[in-house]
Amino acid sequence: MSANTFAQCLREGTDMGVKKSNGKNYRSAITGRYVTTNYGKSHPKTTVSERISRTGKKTSK
């Protein structure tokens, strides 16, 4: 996802079609919104990964 698409989604207030999955979730370090896995992996400096434990509690890395 390009920076322009990300900025457009922020302006429109959408969540970029994010689906929660088992394992890891990614959030934007700037806005705190959930982002896609592909976006999170390709932008490690501006995203934070969250691992979901079996007890359902989130742990940030």
N, C-alpha and C positions, 0 to 999 in steps of 0.2 A: 504494500500500500504506500503510495507516495505521500509526501508531506502535504501536498495540495489537497488530496483526498481527506487526510486526517483533519486539516484545518476546516475543510468544508463540513465535515461531520460535526466538528465542535460548534460551528456557526449554526447548524441546523438542529443541534441538540440530540442527535441520534447516537446510538451505541455501536455503530458500525456492524450491525448484524452479529453481535457476539453471542456465542452459545457457550454455556458453561460446560466444562468437561470434567471428568474425574482426573485427579492428579494435580495439574498446575493451572492456575489462572494468572493472567498478566494484567497489570494496571499501569496507566500512564503515571509517571512520577510528577508530571506537571499538573494534570487535572484530577487525578485520582479515579478516573473512569476506567472501566474494563476495556481492554483492547483485545484484538484477535491474537491467537498463538503465533501466527506468522509475523505479525507486526511486532509482538513482544520479543521474539527471537532475533529479528533483524534490527531492532533498535535497543540494544541492551543498556545504553547509557541513559535513556529516557524512560525506561520501564522497570517495574518491580515485579518479580515473580512471587506468587503465593502458592504454597503447597497446601493441599487440603488433607488433613490427617483422617484417619479412620473414625475418630471421635467427632468429626465435623468441625473442629476448630481450625482456623486459618493460622498459618505461620509464615511470616514474611522472610524472604532471603535477600 
